[in-house]
Amino acid sequence: MIRSMTGYGAAEWMDDQVRIAVEIKTVNNRFFKANLRLPDGLGAVEVAVEKILRDGISRGTISMNVAVEPRGAAARAPVNAEILAAYWRDLAALSKSMGLNGPHLESLLDLPGVVGAERAVLVGIENLPDKIESVAKEALGRLNAMRDTEGRATADDMRRSLDDMQRRIAAIETRVPAVIVEYRERLRLRVREILEGVDVAADDQTLAREVAFAAERADVGEELARLSSHIAQYRELLEESGPAGRKLEFLTQEMYREVNTLGSKSNDAPISREVVELKVGVDRLREQSLNVE
């Protein structure tokens, strides 16, 4: 079954150390393009998360946002011991040279760089990369469930378009023999009018050749057969598992070619009307195929 390229999925997980929230949005794109937003310090997780996305999405523009909020003891502001020790040594030496009491530890916490290095907040959370990957997979599953639902709706609409196109192909096939008969009668009447009052007899063999030539020019059997074949292939692709969007796009291009040839061969008003509706149907299929993975 085909899958839509557009969708949304979100998942959240929380324990006594951390809260992790993942959002994934996808829109149309002929290729795979991932835009990932993760907190600082989690660059190593980005590679694993992108692989998860590639395993579940073949093409489209993916926007993924990962929020990580430490909780409990992990939420404390970290202290940079090296910077604190350097401040302590400098201030202790300065106090000694000036005959002052040594510095107080509490007073050093407000100095730049001692407290609050954001990337260090995430250090110490157990199995954080594994937890992020697990939440990402859950969000991806919900995203794909939504894309599957939209894909089923799109496939149903495509089938309705294909059904309508087949009815119009059948109408053209029924109409073609009548077109030849009507042309033959019009030709006879026209020749009779031209030769009225003139002592010249119409050559039945010449008329037959002209009718045969017109029938050959108006023969659209090959185009109708190929168009029907494309429709059958289109239906098969709608039932297959895996990405089908590019194949569907190719088939719509081939359908356009056959329908345009039908239009150029037809000089019959009823057939021309059916050809116009066929073009509308193919255009509808093309627009829908652009949203299929």
Phi and psi in degrees as GROMACS dihedral restraints (atoms count N, CA, C in turn):
[ dihedral_restraints ]
;  ai    aj    ak    al  type     phi  dphi    fc
    3     4     5     6     1   -69.0    20    10
    4     5     6     7     1   159.2    20    10
    6     7     8     9     1  -128.8    20    10
    7     8     9    10     1   136.9    20    10
    9    10    11    12     1   -70.7    20    10
   10    11    12    13     1   153.8    20    10
   12    13    14    15     1   -86.2    20    10
   13    14    15    16     1   -15.1    20    10
   15    16    17    18     1  -100.7    20    10
   16    17    18    19     1   141.4    20    10
   18    19    20    21     1   178.0    20    10
   19    20    21    22     1   177.1    20    10
   21    22    23    24     1  -146.6    20    10
   22    23    24    25     1   138.9    20    10
   24    25    26    27     1  -147.4    20    10
   25    26    27    28     1   142.0    20    10
   27    28    29    30     1  -142.3    20    10
   28    29    30    31     1   150.7    20    10
   30    31    32    33     1  -151.5    20    10
   31    32    33    34     1   155.1    20    10
   33    34    35    36     1  -143.4    20    10
   34    35    36    37     1   147.0    20    10
   36    37    38    39     1  -144.6    20    10
   37    38    39    40     1   143.3    20    10
   39    40    41    42     1  -148.7    20    10
   40    41    42    43     1   139.0    20    10
   42    43    44    45     1  -136.4    20    10
   43    44    45    46     1  -163.0    20    10
   45    46    47    48     1   -76.9    20    10
   46    47    48    49     1    -5.9    20    10
   48    49    50    51     1  -106.5    20    10
   49    50    51    52     1   -33.9    20    10
   51    52    53    54     1  -156.8    20    10
   52    53    54    55     1   153.1    20    10
   54    55    56    57     1  -116.8    20    10
   55    56    57    58     1   127.9    20    10
   57    58    59    60     1  -121.2    20    10
   58    59    60    61     1   127.8    20    10
   60    61    62    63     1  -127.7    20    10
   61    62    63    64     1   132.2    20    10
   63    64    65    66     1  -126.3    20    10
   64    65    66    67     1   131.4    20    10
   66    67    68    69     1  -122.8    20    10
   67    68    69    70     1   136.2    20    10
   69    70    71    72     1  -130.7    20    10
   70    71    72    73     1   128.9    20    10
   72    73    74    75     1  -125.2    20    10
   73    74    75    76     1   141.5    20    10
   75    76    77    78     1  -130.7    20    10
   76    77    78    79     1   143.3    20    10
   78    79    80    81     1  -135.6    20    10
   79    80    81    82     1   175.4    20    10
   81    82    83    84     1   -65.4    20    10
   82    83    84    85     1   141.7    20    10
   84    85    86    87     1  -166.1    20    10
   85    86    87    88     1   140.4    20    10
   87    88    89    90     1   -67.4    20    10
   88    89    90    91     1   -19.9    20    10
   90    91    92    93     1  -127.6    20    10
   91    92    93    94     1   178.3    20    10
   93    94    95    96     1   -89.2    20    10
   94    95    96    97     1   124.8    20    10
   96    97    98    99     1  -141.0    20    10
   97    98    99   100     1   118.1    20    10
   99   100   101   102     1  -112.3    20    10
  100   101   102   103     1   127.7    20    10
  102   103   104   105     1  -112.2    20    10
  103   104   105   106     1   107.5    20    10
  105   106   107   108     1  -108.7    20    10
  106   107   108   109     1   137.4    20    10
  108   109   110   111     1  -125.0    20    10
  109   110   111   112     1   110.4    20    10
  111   112   113   114     1  -124.8    20    10
  112   113   114   115     1   155.0    20    10
  114   115   116   117     1   -61.5    20    10
  115   116   117   118     1   155.3    20    10
  117   118   119   120     1   -58.4    20    10
  118   119   120   121     1   144.8    20    10
  120   121   122   123     1    91.1    20    10
  121   122   123   124     1     1.0    20    10
  123   124   125   126     1  -117.7    20    10
  124   125   126   127     1    30.7    20    10
  126   127   128   129     1   -59.9    20    10
  127   128   129   130     1   -34.0    20    10
  129   130   131   132     1   -66.7    20    10
  130   131   132   133     1   -29.5    20    10
  132   133   134   135     1   -74.4    20    10
  133   134   135   136     1   -26.6    20    10
  135   136   137   138     1   -58.9    20    10
  136   137   138   139     1   -40.3    20    10
  138   139   140   141     1   -62.6    20    10
  139   140   141   142     1   -45.2    20    10
  141   142   143   144     1   -66.4    20    10
  142   143   144   145     1   -38.5    20    10
  144   145   146   147     1   -67.1    20    10
  145   146   147   148     1   -41.0    20    10
  147   148   149   150     1   -64.1    20    10
  148   149   150   151     1   -36.3    20    10
  150   151   152   153     1   -63.8    20    10
  151   152   153   154     1   -38.9    20    10
  153   154   155   156     1   -59.6    20    10
  154   155   156   157     1   -43.3    20    10
  156   157   158   159     1   -65.0    20    10
  157   158   159   160     1   -43.2    20    10
  159   160   161   162     1   -65.4    20    10
  160   161   162   163     1   -32.7    20    10
  162   163   164   165     1   -69.6    20    10
  163   164   165   166     1   -26.7    20    10
  165   166   167   168     1  -106.1    20    10
  166   167   168   169     1   -11.3    20    10
  168   169   170   171     1  -136.0    20    10
  169   170   171   172     1   128.2    20    10
  171   172   173   174     1   -91.3    20    10
  172   173   174   175     1   -34.9    20    10
  174   175   176   177     1  -156.7    20    10
  175   176   177   178     1   161.0    20    10
  177   178   179   180     1   128.0    20    10
  178   179   180   181     1   164.9    20    10
  180   181   182   183     1   -94.5    20    10
  181   182   183   184     1   120.1    20    10
  183   184   185   186     1  -110.1    20    10
  184   185   186   187     1   126.6    20    10
  186   187   188   189     1  -111.7    20    10
  187   188   189   190     1   119.3    20    10
  189   190   191   192     1  -125.5    20    10
  190   191   192   193     1   129.1    20    10
  192   193   194   195     1  -120.4    20    10
  193   194   195   196     1   125.6    20    10
  195   196   197   198     1  -114.8    20    10
  196   197   198   199     1   119.8    20    10
  198   199   200   201     1  -109.4    20    10
  199   200   201   202     1   131.0    20    10
  201   202   203   204     1  -126.4    20    10
  202   203   204   205     1   118.0    20    10
  204   205   206   207     1  -121.1    20    10
  205   206   207   208     1   110.5    20    10
  207   208   209   210     1   -63.0    20    10
  208   209   210   211     1   148.5    20    10
  210   211   212   213     1  -130.1    20    10
  211   212   213   214     1   160.0    20    10
  213   214   215   216     1    60.8    20    10
  214   215   216   217     1  -136.1    20    10
  216   217   218   219     1   -62.2    20    10
  217   218   219   220     1   -30.3    20    10
  219   220   221   222     1   -70.9    20    10
  220   221   222   223     1   -16.1    20    10
  222   223   224   225     1   -84.7    20    10
  223   224   225   226     1    -3.3    20    10
  225   226   227   228     1   -67.4    20    10
  226   227   228   229     1   151.6    20    10
  228   229   230   231     1   -72.7    20    10
  229   230   231   232     1   127.0    20    10
  231   232   233   234     1   -74.7    20    10
  232   233   234   235     1   152.2    20    10
  234   235   236   237     1  -109.4    20    10
  235   236   237   238     1   127.1    20    10
  237   238   239   240     1   -84.9    20    10
  238   239   240   241     1   101.2    20    10
  240   241   242   243     1   -64.0    20    10
  241   242   243   244     1   -36.1    20    10
  243   244   245   246     1   -65.7    20    10
  244   245   246   247     1   -44.8    20    10
  246   247   248   249     1   -67.4    20    10
  247   248   249   250     1   -39.5    20    10
  249   250   251   252     1   -62.3    20    10
  250   251   252   253     1   -43.3    20    10
  252   253   254   255     1   -63.7    20    10
  253   254   255   256     1   -38.2    20    10
  255   256   257   258     1   -65.1    20    10
  256   257   258   259     1   -44.7    20    10
  258   259   260   261     1   -58.6    20    10
  259   260   261   262     1   -43.9    20    10
  261   262   263   264     1   -60.3    20    10
  262   263   264   265     1   -45.9    20    10
  264   265   266   267     1   -62.6    20    10
  265   266   267   268     1   -43.9    20    10
  267   268   269   270     1   -64.6    20    10
  268   269   270   271     1   -46.7    20    10
  270   271   272   273     1   -69.8    20    10
  271   272   273   274     1   -35.2    20    10
  273   274   275   276     1   -63.7    20    10
  274   275   276   277     1   -43.0    20    10
  276   277   278   279     1   -65.0    20    10
  277   278   279   280     1   -41.2    20    10
  279   280   281   282     1   -66.0    20    10
  280   281   282   283     1   -40.8    20    10
  282   283   284   285     1   -63.3    20    10
  283   284   285   286     1   -40.8    20    10
  285   286   287   288     1   -64.9    20    10
  286   287   288   289     1   -41.3    20    10
  288   289   290   291     1   -68.7    20    10
  289   290   291   292     1   -26.2    20    10
  291   292   293   294     1   -99.1    20    10
  292   293   294   295     1     2.4    20    10
  294   295   296   297     1    69.7    20    10
  295   296   297   298     1    30.5    20    10
  297   298   299   300     1  -104.6    20    10
  298   299   300   301     1   165.9    20    10
  300   301   302   303     1   -67.5    20    10
  301   302   303   304     1   155.4    20    10
  303   304   305   306     1   -64.8    20    10
  304   305   306   307     1   163.6    20    10
  306   307   308   309     1   -68.1    20    10
  307   308   309   310     1   154.8    20    10
  309   310   311   312     1   -96.2    20    10
  310   311   312   313     1   136.0    20    10
  312   313   314   315     1   -57.8    20    10
  313   314   315   316     1   -41.5    20    10
  315   316   317   318     1   -60.2    20    10
  316   317   318   319     1   -33.7    20    10
  318   319   320   321     1   -71.4    20    10
  319   320   321   322     1   -19.1    20    10
  321   322   323   324     1   -81.4    20    10
  322   323   324   325     1   -16.9    20    10
  324   325   326   327     1   -67.4    20    10
  325   326   327   328     1   -20.5    20    10
  327   328   329   330     1   -88.8    20    10
  328   329   330   331     1    -4.6    20    10
  330   331   332   333     1   -73.8    20    10
  331   332   333   334     1   148.8    20    10
  333   334   335   336     1   -56.6    20    10
  334   335   336   337     1   132.4    20    10
  336   337   338   339     1    88.0    20    10
  337   338   339   340     1    -9.2    20    10
  339   340   341   342     1   -77.0    20    10
  340   341   342   343     1   -43.0    20    10
  342   343   344   345     1  -126.8    20    10
  343   344   345   346     1   140.6    20    10
  345   346   347   348     1   100.0    20    10
  346   347   348   349     1    25.4    20    10
  348   349   350   351     1   -71.2    20    10
  349   350   351   352     1   107.3    20    10
  351   352   353   354     1   -58.7    20    10
  352   353   354   355     1   -41.0    20    10
  354   355   356   357     1   -67.0    20    10
  355   356   357   358     1   -23.0    20    10
  357   358   359   360     1   -78.5    20    10
  358   359   360   361     1   -15.6    20    10
  360   361   362   363     1   -59.6    20    10
  361   362   363   364     1   -35.2    20    10
  363   364   365   366     1   -79.8    20    10
  364   365   366   367     1   -11.0    20    10
  366   367   368   369     1   -72.4    20    10
  367   368   369   370     1   135.1    20    10
  369   370   371   372     1   100.3    20    10
  370   371   372   373     1   -10.1    20    10
  372   373   374   375     1   -77.9    20    10
  373   374   375   376     1   122.3    20    10
  375   376   377   378     1   -65.8    20    10
  376   377   378   379     1   131.9    20    10
  378   379   380   381     1    52.0    20    10
  379   380   381   382     1    38.3    20    10
  381   382   383   384     1   -59.6    20    10
  382   383   384   385     1   -47.0    20    10
  384   385   386   387     1   -57.5    20    10
  385   386   387   388     1   -42.9    20    10
  387   388   389   390     1   -64.1    20    10
  388   389   390   391     1   -38.2    20    10
  390   391   392   393     1   -66.1    20    10
  391   392   393   394     1   -42.1    20    10
  393   394   395   396     1   -63.3    20    10
  394   395   396   397     1   -44.1    20    10
  396   397   398   399     1   -62.6    20    10
  397   398   399   400     1   -39.1    20    10
  399   400   401   402     1   -64.2    20    10
  400   401   402   403     1   -43.8    20    10
  402   403   404   405     1   -67.3    20    10
  403   404   405   406     1   -37.4    20    10
  405   406   407   408     1   -61.7    20    10
  406   407   408   409     1   -41.4    20    10
  408   409   410   411     1   -64.7    20    10
  409   410   411   412     1   -38.7    20    10
  411   412   413   414     1   -65.5    20    10
  412   413   414   415     1   -43.4    20    10
  414   415   416   417     1   -63.2    20    10
  415   416   417   418     1   -39.9    20    10
  417   418   419   420     1   -63.8    20    10
  418   419   420   421     1   -40.2    20    10
  420   421   422   423     1   -60.4    20    10
  421   422   423   424     1   -41.5    20    10
  423   424   425   426     1   -70.0    20    10
  424   425   426   427     1   -36.6    20    10
  426   427   428   429     1   -60.0    20    10
  427   428   429   430     1   -49.1    20    10
  429   430   431   432     1   -68.2    20    10
  430   431   432   433     1   -30.6    20    10
  432   433   434   435     1   -63.0    20    10
  433   434   435   436     1   -41.4    20    10
  435   436   437   438     1   -67.1    20    10
  436   437   438   439     1   -40.5    20    10
  438   439   440   441     1   -68.5    20    10
  439   440   441   442     1   -32.7    20    10
  441   442   443   444     1   -65.8    20    10
  442   443   444   445     1   -42.1    20    10
  444   445   446   447     1   -62.1    20    10
  445   446   447   448     1   -45.7    20    10
  447   448   449   450     1   -66.8    20    10
  448   449   450   451     1   -34.2    20    10
  450   451   452   453     1   -64.5    20    10
  451   452   453   454     1   -39.0    20    10
  453   454   455   456     1   -63.9    20    10
  454   455   456   457     1   -41.1    20    10
  456   457   458   459     1   -64.8    20    10
  457   458   459   460     1   -40.8    20    10
  459   460   461   462     1   -64.7    20    10
  460   461   462   463     1   -42.0    20    10
  462   463   464   465     1   -62.6    20    10
  463   464   465   466     1   -40.4    20    10
  465   466   467   468     1   -62.6    20    10
  466   467   468   469     1   -41.7    20    10
  468   469   470   471     1   -66.8    20    10
  469   470   471   472     1   -38.5    20    10
  471   472   473   474     1   -63.1    20    10
  472   473   474   475     1   -41.3    20    10
  474   475   476   477     1   -62.6    20    10
  475   476   477   478     1   -38.5    20    10
  477   478   479   480     1   -62.3    20    10
  478   479   480   481     1   -40.2    20    10
  480   481   482   483     1   -64.7    20    10
  481   482   483   484     1   -41.6    20    10
  483   484   485   486     1   -64.9    20    10
  484   485   486   487     1   -39.8    20    10
  486   487   488   489     1   -60.7    20    10
  487   488   489   490     1   -43.9    20    10
  489   490   491   492     1   -64.1    20    10
  490   491   492   493     1   -40.6    20    10
  492   493   494   495     1   -64.3    20    10
  493   494   495   496     1   -39.6    20    10
  495   496   497   498     1   -64.7    20    10
  496   497   498   499     1   -37.9    20    10
  498   499   500   501     1   -63.2    20    10
  499   500   501   502     1   -37.6    20    10
  501   502   503   504     1   -73.4    20    10
  502   503   504   505     1   -34.1    20    10
  504   505   506   507     1   -63.0    20    10
  505   506   507   508     1   -43.2    20    10
  507   508   509   510     1   -62.3    20    10
  508   509   510   511     1   -38.2    20    10
  510   511   512   513     1   -65.4    20    10
  511   512   513   514     1   -39.3    20    10
  513   514   515   516     1   -66.8    20    10
  514   515   516   517     1   -43.1    20    10
  516   517   518   519     1   -60.8    20    10
  517   518   519   520     1   -36.1    20    10
  519   520   521   522     1   -71.6    20    10
  520   521   522   523     1   -33.9    20    10
  522   523   524   525     1   -78.2    20    10
  523   524   525   526     1   -31.6    20    10
  525   526   527   528     1   -55.3    20    10
  526   527   528   529     1   -49.4    20    10
  528   529   530   531     1   -59.1    20    10
  529   530   531   532     1   -38.0    20    10
  531   532   533   534     1   -65.1    20    10
  532   533   534   535     1   -33.3    20    10
  534   535   536   537     1   -62.0    20    10
  535   536   537   538     1   -41.7    20    10
  537   538   539   540     1   -66.2    20    10
  538   539   540   541     1   -43.8    20    10
  540   541   542   543     1   -61.5    20    10
  541   542   543   544     1   -45.2    20    10
  543   544   545   546     1   -64.4    20    10
  544   545   546   547     1   -37.8    20    10
  546   547   548   549     1   -64.7    20    10
  547   548   549   550     1   -41.9    20    10
  549   550   551   552     1   -61.5    20    10
  550   551   552   553     1   -42.6    20    10
  552   553   554   555     1   -67.5    20    10
  553   554   555   556     1   -40.5    20    10
  555   556   557   558     1   -64.0    20    10
  556   557   558   559     1   -38.3    20    10
  558   559   560   561     1   -65.8    20    10
  559   560   561   562     1   -42.2    20    10
  561   562   563   564     1   -62.4    20    10
  562   563   564   565     1   -45.3    20    10
  564   565   566   567     1   -62.4    20    10
  565   566   567   568     1   -41.3    20    10
  567   568   569   570     1   -64.8    20    10
  568   569   570   571     1   -43.0    20    10
  570   571   572   573     1   -65.2    20    10
  571   572   573   574     1   -40.2    20    10
  573   574   575   576     1   -62.4    20    10
  574   575   576   577     1   -40.7    20    10
  576   577   578   579     1   -65.7    20    10
  577   578   579   580     1   -40.5    20    10
  579   580   581   582     1   -66.8    20    10
  580   581   582   583     1   -39.5    20    10
  582   583   584   585     1   -89.0    20    10
  583   584   585   586     1     0.9    20    10
  585   586   587   588     1   -64.4    20    10
  586   587   588   589     1   125.8    20    10
  588   589   590   591     1    85.0    20    10
  589   590   591   592     1     0.9    20    10
  591   592   593   594     1  -111.9    20    10
  592   593   594   595     1   138.0    20    10
  594   595   596   597     1   -83.6    20    10
  595   596   597   598     1    59.9    20    10
  597   598   599   600     1  -137.1    20    10
  598   599   600   601     1   133.6    20    10
  600   601   602   603     1   -94.7    20    10
  601   602   603   604     1   143.4    20    10
  603   604   605   606     1   -73.4    20    10
  604   605   606   607     1   135.9    20    10
  606   607   608   609     1   -87.8    20    10
  607   608   609   610     1   109.6    20    10
  609   610   611   612     1   -61.1    20    10
  610   611   612   613     1   -34.0    20    10
  612   613   614   615     1   -67.9    20    10
  613   614   615   616     1   -38.2    20    10
  615   616   617   618     1   -66.0    20    10
  616   617   618   619     1   -41.8    20    10
  618   619   620   621     1   -62.3    20    10
  619   620   621   622     1   -40.1    20    10
  621   622   623   624     1   -63.6    20    10
  622   623   624   625     1   -41.0    20    10
  624   625   626   627     1   -63.7    20    10
  625   626   627   628     1   -40.9    20    10
  627   628   629   630     1   -64.3    20    10
  628   629   630   631     1   -41.2    20    10
  630   631   632   633     1   -65.4    20    10
  631   632   633   634     1   -40.9    20    10
  633   634   635   636     1   -64.2    20    10
  634   635   636   637     1   -39.4    20    10
  636   637   638   639     1   -64.6    20    10
  637   638   639   640     1   -43.4    20    10
  639   640   641   642     1   -64.0    20    10
  640   641   642   643     1   -38.7    20    10
  642   643   644   645     1   -64.7    20    10
  643   644   645   646     1   -38.2    20    10
  645   646   647   648     1   -67.1    20    10
  646   647   648   649     1   -41.5    20    10
  648   649   650   651     1   -64.5    20    10
  649   650   651   652     1   -34.5    20    10
  651   652   653   654     1   -90.4    20    10
  652   653   654   655     1     1.7    20    10
  654   655   656   657     1   -69.9    20    10
  655   656   657   658     1   114.7    20    10
  657   658   659   660     1  -116.7    20    10
  658   659   660   661     1    17.2    20    10
  660   661   662   663     1   -59.9    20    10
  661   662   663   664     1   -40.7    20    10
  663   664   665   666     1   -65.7    20    10
  664   665   666   667     1   -42.8    20    10
  666   667   668   669     1   -65.2    20    10
  667   668   669   670     1   -40.5    20    10
  669   670   671   672     1   -65.9    20    10
  670   671   672   673     1   -38.0    20    10
  672   673   674   675     1   -65.4    20    10
  673   674   675   676     1   -43.6    20    10
  675   676   677   678     1   -67.4    20    10
  676   677   678   679     1   -39.4    20    10
  678   679   680   681     1   -63.5    20    10
  679   680   681   682     1   -41.0    20    10
  681   682   683   684     1   -63.8    20    10
  682   683   684   685     1   -37.6    20    10
  684   685   686   687     1   -64.9    20    10
  685   686   687   688     1   -41.4    20    10
  687   688   689   690     1   -62.6    20    10
  688   689   690   691     1   -39.5    20    10
  690   691   692   693     1   -63.4    20    10
  691   692   693   694     1   -42.1    20    10
  693   694   695   696     1   -63.0    20    10
  694   695   696   697     1   -42.2    20    10
  696   697   698   699     1   -64.6    20    10
  697   698   699   700     1   -37.9    20    10
  699   700   701   702     1   -61.0    20    10
  700   701   702   703     1   -43.6    20    10
  702   703   704   705     1   -62.8    20    10
  703   704   705   706     1   -40.6    20    10
  705   706   707   708     1   -62.9    20    10
  706   707   708   709     1   -41.3    20    10
  708   709   710   711     1   -64.5    20    10
  709   710   711   712     1   -33.2    20    10
  711   712   713   714     1   -64.6    20    10
  712   713   714   715     1   -22.9    20    10
  714   715   716   717     1   -95.6    20    10
  715   716   717   718     1   -14.5    20    10
  717   718   719   720     1   -75.5    20    10
  718   719   720   721     1   152.4    20    10
  720   721   722   723     1   -90.0    20    10
  721   722   723   724     1   151.3    20    10
  723   724   725   726     1    98.3    20    10
  724   725   726   727     1   169.4    20    10
  726   727   728   729     1   -59.1    20    10
  727   728   729   730     1   134.7    20    10
  729   730   731   732     1  -135.6    20    10
  730   731   732   733     1    -3.1    20    10
  732   733   734   735     1   -57.2    20    10
  733   734   735   736     1   -45.7    20    10
  735   736   737   738     1   -68.3    20    10
  736   737   738   739     1   -36.8    20    10
  738   739   740   741     1   -64.8    20    10
  739   740   741   742     1   -40.6    20    10
  741   742   743   744     1   -64.5    20    10
  742   743   744   745     1   -39.4    20    10
  744   745   746   747     1   -62.3    20    10
  745   746   747   748     1   -42.1    20    10
  747   748   749   750     1   -62.6    20    10
  748   749   750   751     1   -43.5    20    10
  750   751   752   753     1   -62.9    20    10
  751   752   753   754     1   -37.7    20    10
  753   754   755   756     1   -65.3    20    10
  754   755   756   757     1   -34.6    20    10
  756   757   758   759     1   -63.0    20    10
  757   758   759   760     1   -41.9    20    10
  759   760   761   762     1   -66.6    20    10
  760   761   762   763     1   -36.9    20    10
  762   763   764   765     1   -62.2    20    10
  763   764   765   766     1   -43.1    20    10
  765   766   767   768     1   -56.6    20    10
  766   767   768   769     1   -43.4    20    10
  768   769   770   771     1   -61.1    20    10
  769   770   771   772     1   -44.5    20    10
  771   772   773   774     1   -68.9    20    10
  772   773   774   775     1   -41.2    20    10
  774   775   776   777     1   -66.2    20    10
  775   776   777   778     1   -39.6    20    10
  777   778   779   780     1   -63.7    20    10
  778   779   780   781     1   -38.1    20    10
  780   781   782   783     1   -65.7    20    10
  781   782   783   784     1   -39.7    20    10
  783   784   785   786     1   -57.1    20    10
  784   785   786   787     1   -45.3    20    10
  786   787   788   789     1   -64.2    20    10
  787   788   789   790     1   -37.8    20    10
  789   790   791   792     1   -72.0    20    10
  790   791   792   793     1   -26.6    20    10
  792   793   794   795     1   -85.6    20    10
  793   794   795   796     1   -21.8    20    10
  795   796   797   798     1   -92.3    20    10
  796   797   798   799     1   131.4    20    10
  798   799   800   801     1  -121.8    20    10
  799   800   801   802     1    24.3    20    10
  801   802   803   804     1  -106.8    20    10
  802   803   804   805     1   129.3    20    10
  804   805   806   807     1   -60.6    20    10
  805   806   807   808     1   -48.2    20    10
  807   808   809   810     1   -59.5    20    10
  808   809   810   811     1   -41.6    20    10
  810   811   812   813     1   -66.9    20    10
  811   812   813   814     1   -39.6    20    10
  813   814   815   816     1   -61.1    20    10
  814   815   816   817     1   -37.0    20    10
  816   817   818   819     1   -65.7    20    10
  817   818   819   820     1   -40.0    20    10
  819   820   821   822     1   -66.4    20    10
  820   821   822   823     1   -37.1    20    10
  822   823   824   825     1   -63.8    20    10
  823   824   825   826     1   -40.0    20    10
  825   826   827   828     1   -60.3    20    10
  826   827   828   829     1   -44.3    20    10
  828   829   830   831     1   -68.0    20    10
  829   830   831   832     1   -33.0    20    10
  831   832   833   834     1   -63.3    20    10
  832   833   834   835     1   -40.7    20    10
  834   835   836   837     1   -63.2    20    10
  835   836   837   838     1   -39.5    20    10
  837   838   839   840     1   -61.6    20    10
  838   839   840   841     1   -42.0    20    10
  840   841   842   843     1   -64.6    20    10
  841   842   843   844     1   -42.8    20    10
  843   844   845   846     1   -65.0    20    10
  844   845   846   847     1   -40.2    20    10
  846   847   848   849     1   -63.3    20    10
  847   848   849   850     1   -38.3    20    10
  849   850   851   852     1   -63.9    20    10
  850   851   852   853     1   -42.3    20    10
  852   853   854   855     1   -63.3    20    10
  853   854   855   856     1   -39.9    20    10
  855   856   857   858     1   -62.8    20    10
  856   857   858   859     1   -45.4    20    10
  858   859   860   861     1   -62.0    20    10
  859   860   861   862     1   -40.3    20    10
  861   862   863   864     1   -70.0    20    10
  862   863   864   865     1   -37.2    20    10
  864   865   866   867     1   -65.1    20    10
  865   866   867   868     1   -26.4    20    10
  867   868   869   870     1   -67.7    20    10
  868   869   870   871     1   -15.8    20    10
  870   871   872   873     1  -104.8    20    10
  871   872   873   874     1    11.0    20    10
  873   874   875   876     1  -103.5    20    10
  874   875   876   877     1   134.0    20    10
